[in-house]
Amino acid sequence: MPSMFYDPATFNRVVGVGSVRSLDIQMRQAQSKDPLITNAIRHAIDTYWFKNESPRWNRLTTVGRGSKNTLNQHIRVLKNNSSSLKKLFDTKPQQGIGPGEIMMMYLVEDSYLAGTDQSGDLRLRSGGTKAYEVKAAKRRAFDNSYSQFGLGSPSFALTLTFKQELESGTAKSGSIKFAKYDKMHIEESKGGWIAEAKKNGEWNNIVQRYRQLSKTYFDMHPMIIIDKDTYEIVHIGKINANMVQPGVYAKVGGFQPRIYLNGAPS
């Protein structure tokens, strides 16, 4: 499968001969800017996890809107030929590396991962766009939206501000004063506070404020969104304000966005 240059000496140094456990530990070196190291990790994944079952293909060296279909074709081949794709998708060798990031590094040859607490998860050594945020999201079938991911540590303060505004009812956006919502409403996983806001006619104002606060995050880097259930990529590119609404509040990660790839309903 690999088309990249593979250096046996680097492989033995980074991974170790015949050591699956070493691969789990050394996967954190996916953050290395040295292509010999990241190529050694890709070769190790082929050798130990996919047992060289996956057919050969030419890996993409960069990522763009036009590469989504090609990447998904590769993902489907892996899914059909091995049970290890879930393990690859779920691998989080250290804090700061989320689900799907190792998979993307594996699929895109000229790439590595950003350091812990840095934005732009997938870094590219060549091509136009140099960094993408990678998010694994859950699809909600009835409105084809994606959620269940946080904005990450660089933007946690923004969602905390949003939470405090909803709780206190004291913050304003222009002349709009937010209604007071108690802690149970905010933490209710079914989104009960959203239903109440819509009933009270406050929802549109709340959406606009969330978009205002989260704009800094979504403007930093284009995004790769991966479906948590199929492991396939559903979006590569910028997330515009009209695609975003606030979702549920998570104790870890703050207010999660809900993304509508074709534009959020009014």
Backbone as a ProteinNet text record, in pm:
[ID]
protein_1_A
[PRIMARY]
MPSMFYDPATFNRVVGVGSVRSLDIQMRQAQSKDPLITNAIRHAIDTYWFKNESPRWNRLTTVGRGSKNTLNQHIRVLKNNSSSLKKLFDTKPQQGIGPGEIMMMYLVEDSYLAGTDQSGDLRLRSGGTKAYEVKAAKRRAFDNSYSQFGLGSPSFALTLTFKQELESGTAKSGSIKFAKYDKMHIEESKGGWIAEAKKNGEWNNIVQRYRQLSKTYFDMHPMIIIDKDTYEIVHIGKINANMVQPGVYAKVGGFQPRIYLNGAPS
[TERTIARY]
79.9	0	82.6	186.7	251.9	321.2	310	384.1	499.3	504	604.2	739.6	841.9	974.8	981.3	1023.2	1027	1172.2	1213.5	1350.4	1351.7	1402.8	1399.9	1468.2	1576.9	1647.8	1561.4	1491.3	1401.6	1286.8	1234.1	1125.6	1167.9	1285.9	1332.6	1356.9	1403.2	1429.7	1300.3	1202.6	1079.3	984.1	967.2	864.4	923.2	1034.4	1090.4	1047.9	1130.7	1103.4	996.8	888.2	784.9	710.8	709.3	649.8	521.6	406.7	278.7	260.4	300.9	287.3	369.7	487.6	571.5	502	427.6	355.1	252	178.2	80.2	145.9	263.1	332.7	391.7	456.9	529.9	441	311.3	219.7	220	256.2	259.4	360.9	454.5	550.7	488.8	359.9	288.4	294.3	334.2	350.7	486.4	569	702.4	695.4	775.4	785.1	877.7	945.6	1037.9	958.3	957.4	877.9	922.3	1049.2	1093.2	1022.8	996.5	930.4	782.9	713.1	570.5	551.6	643.1	633.8	658.8	746.8	770.4	644.4	571.2	446.5	343.3	332.1	237.8	273	400.8	444	412.9	429.9	399.9	251	166.7	22	-14.2	45	21	65.4	181.1	241.8	168.9	138.8	87	-65.5	-128.8	-273.6	-348.4	-302.5	-372.2	-308.3	-198.8	-133.3	-106.6	-80.1	-54.9	-171.8	-294.2	-412.2	-463.5	-438.9	-497.3	-422.6	-494.6	-429.9	-344.6	-256.9	-170.8	-248.7	-218	-269.2	-170	-184.1	-98.9	-163	-95.5	-148.6	-150.6	-252.4	-255.1	-144.8	-84.9	18.3	-36.3	-158.9	-219.1	-369.8	-440.3	-584.4	-653	-769.6	-851.5	-992.2	-1079.2	-1218.7	-1229.6	-1146.3	-1153.9	-1100.5	-1038.9	-977.9	-1071.2	-1188.4	-1278.7	-1318.3	-1358.3	-1403.9	-1291.8	-1171.2	-1057	-1024.7	-1021.7	-993.6	-1100.3	-1226.1	-1333.7	-1325.7	-1279.8	-1258.7	-1154.5	-1046.6	-943	-998.6	-1079.3	-1138.1	-1229.2	-1308.4	-1398.3	-1320.2	-1209.5	-1125.8	-1071.6	-1022.9	-972.8	-1084	-1203.4	-1317.2	-1355.8	-1347	-1387.3	-1281.8	-1155.8	-1047.3	-990.4	-1032.6	-973.6	-1068.6	-1055.4	-1133.4	-1058.2	-940.7	-855.6	-886.5	-978.7	-1006	-1061.1	-1148.9	-1203	-1090.9	-997.4	-884.6	-803.9	-780.5	-706.2	-781.1	-912.1	-994.5	-995.6	-1006.5	-1021.1	-888.9	-776.5	-647.3	-621.4	-595.1	-560.9	-439.3	-319.6	-200.9	-163.4	-213.9	-188.5	-292.9	-303	-399.5	-371.7	-478.9	-463.9	-475.7	-469	-491.6	-628.2	-719.3	-856.5	-882.9	-1002	-1036.9	-1033.9	-982.3	-974.8	-845.3	-770.7	-649.7	-538.9	-516.2	-415.4	-456.9	-585.1	-633	-601.5	-623	-594.7	-445	-363.6	-218.8	-173.8	-236.6	-204	-239.6	-354.2	-404.2	-332.6	-285.4	-225.4	-74.5	-2.5	139.3	222.8	204.8	293	234.1	196.6	129.3	186	160.2	190.4	87.7	85.2	-14.4	44.4	-42.1	-0.2	30.3	101.6	131.5	8.7	18.1	-90.9	-131.9	-264.1	-322	-293.5	-258.9	-243.3	-359.8	-399.3	-505	-444	-530	-481.2	-423.7	-512	-468.5	-380.1	-425.1	-351.4	-267.5	-136	-43.4	10.8	19.7	67.3	199.8	292.6	423.9	424.6	328.9	323.9	179.2	158.1	22.6	-18.9	-140.4	-187.9	-223.5	-322.9	-365.4	-270.1	-220.3	-116.5	-169	-294.4	-345.7	-497.6	-548.9	-692.8	-726.3	-839	-896	-963	-944.1	-1005.4	-1103.9	-1230.2	-1333	-1413.2	-1426.4	-1514.8	-1650.2	-1754.8	-1886.7	-1992.8	-2100.2	-2214.5	-2323.5	-2372.6	-2477.8	-2614.4	-2698.7	-2837.7	-2921.5	-2986.4	-3046	-3158.7	-3244.9	-3367.2	-3340.8	-3227.8	-3197.8	-3058.8	-2993.9	-2864	-2761.7	-2757.2	-2661.2	-2557.1	-2446.6	-2336	-2299.8	-2280	-2245.4	-2164.3	-2164.2	-2089.9	-1938.9	-1894.6	-1751.8	-1736.4	-1626.5	-1601.3	-1518.1	-1506.3	-1427.3	-1279.9	-1242.4	-1101.8	-1057.8	-944.5	-897.1	-873.3	-827.6	-807.3	-934.9	-1051.5	-1177.1	-1272	-1222.2	-1309.9	-1363.9	-1281.6	-1325.4	-1445.4	-1452.6	-1565.4	-1695.7	-1691.6	-1814.6	-1849.3	-1749.1	-1776.6	-1846.6	-1803	-1871	-2016.8	-2041.7	-2177.2	-2262.1	-2206.2	-2276.9	-2312.3	-2217.4	-2240.4	-2347.6	-2351.6	-2453.5	-2592.5	-2601.3	-2731.3	-2777	-2683.6	-2718.1	-2758.1	-2683.6	-2703.6	-2812.5	-2831.1	-2927.2	-2883.1	-2755.6	-2709	-2633.9	-2584.3	-2506	-2597.5	-2544.2	-2622.2	-2544.8	-2617.4	-2561.3	-2643.2	-2588.8	-2668.7	-2769.4	-2895.2	-2998.8	-3065.1	-3007.7	-3070.8	-3021.7	-3114.2	-3079.7	-3123.1	-3030.5	-3060.6	-3146.4	-3234.6	-3318.1	-3234.1	-3278.6	-3205.3	-3242.3	-3138.9	-3159.3	-3079.4	-3143.8	-3071.3	-2980.4	-2901.2	-2798.5	-2857.7	-2973.6	-3033	-3070.6	-3122.7	-3157	-3033	-2925.5	-2804.8	-2743.7	-2750	-2684.6	-2775.1	-2897.1	-2989.4	-2950.3	-2915.9	-2861.4	-2961.3	-3089.4	-3190.9	-3211.6	-3145.3	-3159.4	-3287.3	-3335.5	-3459.7	-3454.4	-3336.3	-3324.2	-3343.2	-3306.1	-3323.7	-3472.8	-3547.5	-3692.4	-3756.4	-3711.4	-3768	-3734	-3610.7	-3570.2	-3650.8	-3678.5	-3759.1	-3902.5	-3954.6	-4091.7	-4105.2	-4001.7	-4004.8	-3963.9	-3931.4	-3894.4	-3754.6	-3668.1	-3533.8	-3425.1	-3464.8	-3367.2	-3279	-3335.5	-3256.8	-3150.7	-3186.7	-3088.5	-2974.2	-3009.1	-2908.2	-2814.3	-2871.1	-2789.7	-2689.7	-2737.4	-2648.7	-2534.9	-2563.4	-2459.1	-2357.2	-2403.5	-2311.1	-2221.7	-2280.3	-2200.5	-2095.6	-2134	-2040.9	-1922.3	-1951.6	-1846.1	-1758.2	-1817.6	-1741.5	-1672.3	-1698.2	-1642.2	-1489.5	-1427.3	-1280.9	-1227	-1293.1	-1248.6	-1265.3	-1383.3	-1409.6	-1332.5	-1286.3	-1207.4	-1059.7	-1013.9	-871	-822.8	-897.2	-854.7	-977.9	-966	-1073.1	-1082.9	-1191.8	-1220.7	-1242.7	-1195.5	-1227.7	-1321.1	-1443.8	-1541.2	-1557.2	-1541.5	-1549.9	-1669.7	-1750.4	-1865.9	-1817.5	-1859	-1813.9	-1859.8	-1969.1	-2024.1	-1968.9	-1946.4	-1899.6	-1749.3	-1687.1	-1545.2	-1514.9	-1618.8	-1597.1	-1601.1	-1532.2	-1523.5	-1648.1	-1714.2	-1835.8	-1812.3	-1700.1	-1675.1	-1525.7	-1477.9	-1343.9	-1358.7	-1325.5	-1335	-1376.6	-1404.7	-1440.3	-1580.2	-1598.5	-1730.6	-1777.3	-1881.5	-1935	-2035	-2057.6	-2145.6	-2285	-2337.1	-2473.9	-2488.3	-2376.1	-2378.8	-2381.3	-2371.7	-2347.4	-2467.4	-2500	-2593.4	-2535.4	-2575.6	-2529.5	-2599.7	-2525.6	-2583.3	-2595.7	-2565.8	-2579	-2452.9	-2464.9	-2351.1	-2288.3	-2157.7	-2083.8	-1994.5	-1990.3	-1908.5	-1762	-1717.6	-1581.3	-1590.1	-1543.9	-1542.8	-1638.5	-1732.8	-1821.8	-1932.7	-1986.7	-2096.3	-2048	-2107.5	-2070.7	-2148.9	-2085.2	-2159.1	-2239.9	-2343.3	-2413.5	-2396.6	-2344	-2307	-2406.1	-2457.5	-2543.5	-2466.1	-2424.9	-2335.8	-2402.5	-2534.3	-2607	-2671.6	-2628	-2686.6	-2788.2	-2780.9	-2871.6	-3012.2	-3114	-3252.1	-3273.3	-3364.7	-3392.1	-3486.3
-122.7	0	126.8	140.6	270.6	312.9	439.8	494.2	579.8	604.5	694.5	625.1	705.6	651.4	592.3	468.2	396.5	366.5	408.9	391.1	288.6	167.4	62.8	103.6	177	216.7	307.1	402	490.2	410	315.2	230.7	156.5	96.1	19.5	110.5	232.3	325.2	378.1	411.5	474.7	371.9	259.6	163	44.3	-5.3	-126.3	-247.5	-347.2	-464.7	-551.3	-575.3	-667.5	-625.8	-497.4	-454.2	-377.1	-442.9	-375.6	-274.6	-312.4	-221.3	-94.3	-111.2	4.6	97.8	42.3	126.3	211.4	152.1	227.9	343.1	318.2	421.2	527.9	483.5	576.4	649.6	616.3	684.8	835.1	876	1019.2	1092.1	1018	1082.4	1121.3	1098.1	1149.7	1301.3	1363.7	1508.7	1553.3	1459.2	1494.4	1558.6	1660.1	1724.2	1647.6	1546.2	1466	1363.4	1373	1279.2	1134.6	1110.3	972	908.8	987.9	935.5	908.7	1005	982.7	871.2	857.2	746	612.4	611.6	489.1	446.8	543.9	513.5	458.2	517.1	464.8	321.1	296.2	160.4	62.8	108.3	22.6	-8.8	88.8	66.5	-38.3	-27.1	-127.4	-266.1	-271	-399.8	-467.9	-392.4	-453	-451.1	-344.2	-333.3	-387.6	-353.8	-400.3	-525.9	-570.3	-695.8	-701	-582.6	-571.7	-623.8	-623.1	-670.2	-565.9	-438.6	-333.7	-324.7	-305.7	-300	-174.4	-177	-60.7	50.7	173	289.4	401.6	504.6	620.9	714	732.7	822.4	965.4	1040.2	1182.6	1251	1354.2	1429.3	1558.8	1594.6	1715.3	1694.8	1793.5	1782.3	1905.9	1885	1995.2	1945.6	2035.5	1996.5	1877.3	1875.7	1770.2	1636.5	1631.9	1506.5	1424.3	1476.4	1404.9	1269.2	1264.3	1137.9	1035.5	1080	988.6	932.8	1019	973	874.7	902.6	811.8	677.2	677.4	550.1	466.5	531.7	461.2	409.3	491.9	452.2	331.1	328.7	215.4	87.7	99.5	-18.4	-74.6	13.2	-31.9	-96.1	-36.7	-87.7	-227.6	-249.5	-377.8	-486.6	-446.2	-542.6	-571.8	-497.3	-516.7	-466.4	-524.4	-478.4	-373	-332	-241.4	-93.7	-62.4	78.3	148.7	82.5	143.8	176.6	85	109.6	229.2	237.6	350.6	480.7	479.6	599.2	644.7	548.7	581.8	611.6	585.1	599.8	743.6	759.7	890	868.4	865.4	825	918.8	1040.2	1131.1	1241.3	1312	1420	1525.1	1571.9	1672.1	1615	1481.5	1416.3	1349.9	1394.1	1346.6	1234.6	1173	1064.8	1113.2	1029.5	1061	1127.9	1183.5	1257.7	1164.1	1054.1	957.4	898	872	818.1	912.5	1042.6	1139.2	1147.5	1145.5	1147	1023.3	910.2	785.7	794.4	855.6	859.4	961.9	1070.9	1180.6	1176.4	1146	1113.9	1229.4	1347	1457.9	1538	1468.2	1533.9	1487.8	1566.9	1532	1601.5	1573.1	1630.7	1746.4	1841.2	1956.2	1912.3	1995.8	1967.4	1981.5	1931	1938.6	2083.8	2107.1	2239.3	2340.4	2292.3	2380.5	2360	2466.1	2453.3	2407	2364.4	2313.2	2174.1	2074.8	1941.2	1872.9	1875.1	1808.6	1912.8	1898.5	1992.4	1929.7	2010.8	1964	2030.8	1951.6	2006.3	2075.5	2043.6	2103	2131.9	2199.6	2233.4	2370.2	2411.6	2545.8	2564.5	2490.1	2500.3	2420.3	2481.9	2419.2	2350.9	2376	2316.7	2303.7	2195	2169.4	2128.1	2175.7	2118.6	1985.7	1883.2	1752.3	1723.6	1700.7	1673.7	1549.8	1459.1	1343.9	1380.9	1368.9	1418.4	1311.5	1325.9	1235.2	1297.9	1223.5	1273.7	1252.9	1357.1	1346.2	1332.9	1218.7	1182.3	1275.7	1317.6	1385.3	1522.2	1587.1	1715.6	1719	1600.5	1588	1687	1699.8	1788.9	1707.1	1772.2	1704.3	1777	1699.1	1757.7	1656.9	1676.5	1594.2	1609.1	1732.1	1761.7	1902.4	1924.3	2053.7	2142.8	2268.4	2363.9	2359.1	2279.4	2267.1	2371.3	2343.6	2430.2	2574.5	2605.1	2745.7	2829.5	2765.1	2839.4	2805.9	2730.7	2693.4	2816.2	2920.7	3042	3105.7	3092.9	3151.4	3081.6	2947.6	2876	2894.9	2915.7	2943.7	3078.7	3175.6	3306	3289.7	3209.8	3186.3	3122.2	3024.1	2957.9	3057.6	3141.4	3238.7	3340.2	3377.9	3471.4	3409.8	3282.7	3216.3	3201.4	3170.6	3150.7	3281.5	3387.6	3511.7	3599.9	3593.4	3683	3828.3	3854.5	3992.9	4040.4	3948.8	3990.1	4039.8	4127.9	4184.2	4173	4158.3	4166.2	4271.7	4391.1	4503.3	4536.9	4532.8	4562	4435.1	4318.9	4191.7	4144.7	4119.2	4062.3	3916.4	3828.4	3686.6	3647.1	3551.8	3500.2	3418.9	3409.9	3333	3185.1	3100.9	2956.4	2895.2	2813	2754.5	2640.5	2588.5	2491.1	2365.2	2321.1	2198.8	2214.8	2333.5	2354.2	2344.2	2403.7	2407.3	2269.2	2188	2057.9	1946.2	1975.3	1870.3	1819.9	1691.5	1636.8	1639.2	1641.3	1642.2	1781.3	1880	2014.4	2081.9	2051.9	2112.4	2264.3	2319.7	2465.4	2525.2	2447.8	2495.9	2505	2401.7	2403.8	2522.3	2550.2	2661.4	2795.1	2807	2931.2	2955.7	2851.1	2864.8	2903.4	2841.2	2870.7	3016.2	3067.9	3205.7	3309.6	3264.1	3357.1	3414.3	3347.8	3399.7	3324.7	3219.1	3129.4	3200.8	3277.8	3342.6	3435.3	3507.6	3596.6	3517	3404.3	3319.6	3260.9	3217.7	3163.7	3267.9	3391	3496.3	3523.2	3520.1	3544.2	3430.1	3305.8	3192.2	3201.4	3238.2	3253.7	3362.8	3469.8	3580	3533.6	3457.2	3411.7	3303.4	3216.4	3104.2	3137.7	3256.4	3292.8	3286.5	3331.8	3330.8	3189.6	3092.4	2953.1	2904.6	2922.7	2869.1	2942.3	3062.3	3136.6	3098.9	3028.9	2998.5	2904.7	2794.8	2693.5	2631	2585.4	2502.4	2372.7	2302.6	2187.3	2060.7	1949.8	1816.4	1752.8	1722.4	1657.9	1512.4	1421.3	1277.9	1220.9	1142.3	1077.8	969.1	977.8	882.6	739.9	723.6	590.2	523	600.7	541.7	558.4	648.3	683.9	758.6	796.5	867.4	1018.3	1089.3	1235.4	1295.1	1384.6	1447.3	1592.4	1649.1	1789.8	1819.3	1889.7	1948.5	2092.9	2185.6	2326.7	2415.4	2538.2	2638	2612.6	2642.6	2640.6	2785.4	2818.4	2954.5	2972.4	3098.3	3127.9	3071.1	3073.3	3027.3	2875.7	2804.5	2659.9	2620.7	2717.9	2690.9	2727.6	2638.4	2667.9	2609.5	2661	2599	2466	2371.4	2241.9	2226.8	2109.2	2083.9	2128.6	2141.6	2179.1	2053.6	2039.4	1926.5	1976.6	1901.6	1943.5	1954.9	1869	1878.7	1931	2051.3	2105.8	2220	2242.7	2358.1	2336	2445.2	2436.2	2380.6	2271.3	2208.6	2271.2	2293.1	2344.5	2234.2	2273.7	2183.4	2239.1	2156	2201.7	2147.3	2238.4	2203.7	2232.8	2129.3	2148.2	2224	2218	2290.8	2418.4	2464.7	2583.3	2548.2	2616.6	2587.3	2637.2	2565.5	2614.3	2739.9	2821.4	2947	2918.3
0	0	0	84.1	96.1	-31.6	-65.8	-177.9	-128.1	4.3	58.4	69.4	81.3	103.2	243.3	249.6	377.6	413.2	530.9	576.2	689.4	666.8	770.2	900.6	891.3	1013.4	1100.4	1036.8	1111.7	1171.3	1093.7	1142.5	1268.8	1266.8	1382.8	1502.7	1476.7	1586.1	1646.3	1561.3	1608.1	1668	1600.5	1639.3	1714.4	1668.1	1727.2	1647.4	1642	1559	1624.3	1553.3	1598.9	1723.7	1754.5	1881.3	1857.4	1873.8	1859.9	1972.7	2092.9	2206.4	2182.7	2126.3	2097.3	2000.1	1903.8	1809.4	1882.6	1976.6	2053.3	2127.9	2182.9	2259.2	2167.3	2061.1	1975.6	1875.5	1872.3	1782.4	1807.3	1928.4	1959.3	1872.4	1813.2	1725.6	1591.4	1576.2	1458.7	1454.8	1566.5	1570.7	1518.6	1476.7	1427.7	1290	1267.7	1136.9	1042.9	1094.1	1013.9	933.4	799.6	719.7	734.3	767.6	787.2	906.1	1009.3	1128.8	1101.6	1041.2	1013.6	910.5	814.9	720.1	789.1	889.1	965.2	1040	1094.5	1164.9	1067.7	948.4	848.5	811.3	791.9	756.4	870.3	993.5	1108.4	1116.3	1089	1089.4	984.7	864.7	760.6	808	870.4	906.8	1021.9	1127.2	1250.3	1259.6	1210.3	1226	1106	986.3	866.6	809	869.3	830.4	680.1	624	479.9	396.2	454.3	383.2	284.3	313	229.1	96.6	-13.1	-144.5	-159.1	-255.6	-277.3	-347.1	-306.8	-378.3	-359.2	-437.3	-421.9	-320.4	-208.6	-106.3	-158.4	-115.4	-144.4	-64.3	-124	-52.8	5.4	-30.3	24	33.6	84.9	108.2	52.7	-8.2	-56.4	-78.9	-122.9	-145.4	-239.8	-342.7	-442.6	-396.9	-279.3	-232.8	-144.6	-109.9	-18.9	-75.7	-201.3	-259.9	-264.9	-300.5	-306.7	-169.1	-69	66.8	114.6	84.4	126	54.1	-69.8	-138.7	-64.8	-20	54.9	188.2	254.9	382.9	364.2	257.4	231.7	204.9	132.6	106.7	237.8	324.2	454	536.5	530.5	607.4	558.6	428.9	371.6	387.5	406.5	408.1	546.1	646.2	778.6	886	1004	1119.4	1198.9	1151.7	1227.9	1204.5	1112.2	1084.1	1207.4	1283	1405	1503.6	1518.6	1608.3	1561.1	1431.4	1375.8	1399.3	1377.9	1395.6	1540.9	1634	1776	1846.2	1781.2	1847.8	1891.3	2021.1	2078.5	2167.9	2109	2185.3	2298.8	2298.3	2408.9	2408.1	2520.7	2531.4	2424.2	2362.8	2258.8	2118.6	2105.9	1977.1	1981.8	1895.9	1900.4	1802.4	1810	1717.2	1573.6	1486.9	1344.5	1301.6	1396.3	1357.5	1309.5	1381.8	1337.6	1203.2	1184.2	1057.1	942.7	963	857.1	828.9	934.6	914.8	836.2	865.8	795.9	647.4	616.3	478.6	391.9	452.2	374.2	395.1	289.5	302.8	357.8	305.4	341.8	457.5	564.4	675.8	808.9	911.8	1050.5	1137.5	1266.8	1356.2	1436	1470.1	1549.6	1692.5	1763.8	1902.8	1990.7	2112	2207.9	2231.6	2236.6	2262.4	2151.1	2033	1917.3	1823.1	1754.8	1655.1	1523.4	1431.1	1304	1322.4	1351.1	1391.3	1287.3	1160.6	1053.2	980.6	988.2	924.7	796	691.5	561.6	528.7	479.7	446.5	310.6	225.5	92.2	55.8	-56.3	-99.9	-51.4	-86.5	-55.1	91.2	138.3	278.2	365.8	471.7	552.7	678.5	716	840.1	833.4	890.5	900.9	1043.6	1093.5	1214.6	1177.2	1258.4	1233.9	1346.2	1310.4	1410.3	1372.1	1467.8	1451.1	1508.6	1428	1467.1	1447.6	1523.4	1515.7	1430.5	1333.6	1246.2	1309.3	1303.6	1345.9	1219.6	1204.6	1076.4	1033.9	1128.5	1084.4	1023.4	1058.9	996	933.5	925.4	859.8	915.4	1048	1112	1186.7	1224.5	1290.5	1418.9	1526.5	1654.5	1735.4	1868.1	1963.3	1945.9	1923.3	1929.8	1986.1	2058.4	2118.6	2028.9	2069.5	1992.6	2028.2	2126.7	2161.2	2261.3	2324.6	2433.3	2391.7	2268	2234.4	2239.8	2225.6	2220.4	2334.7	2434.3	2544.8	2616.8	2629.9	2699.6	2630.5	2499.6	2425.5	2462	2468.1	2502	2648.9	2732.9	2873	2887	2808.5	2807.7	2767.5	2666.1	2618	2727.4	2797.4	2906.8	3016.5	3053	3158.4	3118.8	2993.1	2946.5	2955.5	2918.4	2926	3071	3158.8	3299.8	3368.6	3340.3	3414.6	3357.5	3225.5	3162.6	3164.7	3188.5	3199.4	3076.3	2994.4	2878.3	2767.7	2685.3	2575.3	2445.2	2336.7	2202.8	2130.5	2115.9	2071	2178.9	2145.5	2245.7	2296.7	2262.9	2299	2435.1	2525.2	2654.2	2655.7	2693.7	2691.8	2810.3	2784	2892.3	2989.6	3111.1	3212.2	3200.1	3195.2	3192.6	3307.1	3384.5	3497.5	3450	3542	3506.3	3444.6	3493.6	3440.3	3294.7	3258.6	3118.3	3029.6	3074.3	2992.7	2977.9	3081.7	3077.9	3028.5	2999.9	2956.1	2818.4	2809.8	2686	2571.4	2602.4	2496.7	2438.2	2492.2	2437.1	2479.6	2602.6	2649.2	2651.3	2680.7	2684.5	2545.1	2441.2	2303.8	2271.2	2309.4	2285.3	2356.4	2479.3	2554.3	2488.6	2439.9	2374.3	2247.1	2173.3	2051.9	2087.4	2192	2235.7	2279.1	2344.2	2393.8	2289.4	2168.2	2062.8	2076.5	2155.3	2180.5	2102.6	2034.2	1972	1869.9	1779.2	1673.9	1731.8	1838.8	1901.7	1965.6	2026.4	2089.4	1983.2	1870.4	1761.3	1711.8	1693	1643.1	1740.4	1870.3	1969.2	1969.4	1957.7	1953.1	1829	1717.1	1594.9	1611.4	1680.2	1703.4	1787.9	1893.5	1983.1	1920	1838.6	1782.4	1650.7	1596.7	1465.8	1465.3	1574.6	1581.7	1560.5	1622.7	1609	1465.5	1409.3	1275.6	1166.6	1195.1	1096.6	1098	1202.8	1214.2	1104	1082.7	985.6	920.9	797.1	741.7	820.9	802.2	887.9	807	862.1	811.3	913.7	872	960	916.5	1013.3	987.1	1061.7	993.4	1055.6	1151.9	1278.8	1380.4	1353.5	1281.3	1259.3	1134.1	1028.5	902.2	881.8	960.5	948.6	818.4	745	619	639.4	551.9	558.6	495.3	566.9	515.1	473.6	516.4	481.4	487.8	385.6	386.1	341.3	427.7	388.8	504.2	471.8	572.3	626.9	753.9	816.6	826.6	751.8	752.1	865.3	902.5	1015.9	996.7	874.1	851.4	863.9	883.9	901.4	1049.1	1140.5	1281.8	1368.8	1461.5	1569.8	1699.2	1815.3	1940.6	1963.3	2017.4	2050.9	2200.8	2250.2	2394	2466.7	2597.8	2681.1	2739.6	2722.3	2778.3	2890.5	3000.5	3114	3076.4	2983.9	2931.5	2788.6	2766.1	2630.8	2606.6	2701.4	2687.4	2585.7	2533.6	2437.5	2304.9	2263.6	2137.9	2022.5	1910.6	1795.3	1729.2	1658.2	1568.7	1428.1	1337.8	1204.4	1101.6	1020.9	907.5	779.2	710.7	595.9	481.4	474.2	369.7	421.3	538.9	598.7	705.2	818.6	929.3	900.8	949.4	933.8	1017.1	972.8	1046.2	1162.6
[MASK]
++++++++++++++++++++++++++++++++++++++++++++++++++++++++++++++++++++++++++++++++++++++++++++++++++++++++++++++++++++++++++++++++++++++++++++++++++++++++++++++++++++++++++++++++++++++++++++++++++++++++++++++++++++++++++++++++++++++++++++++++++++++++++++++++++++++++++

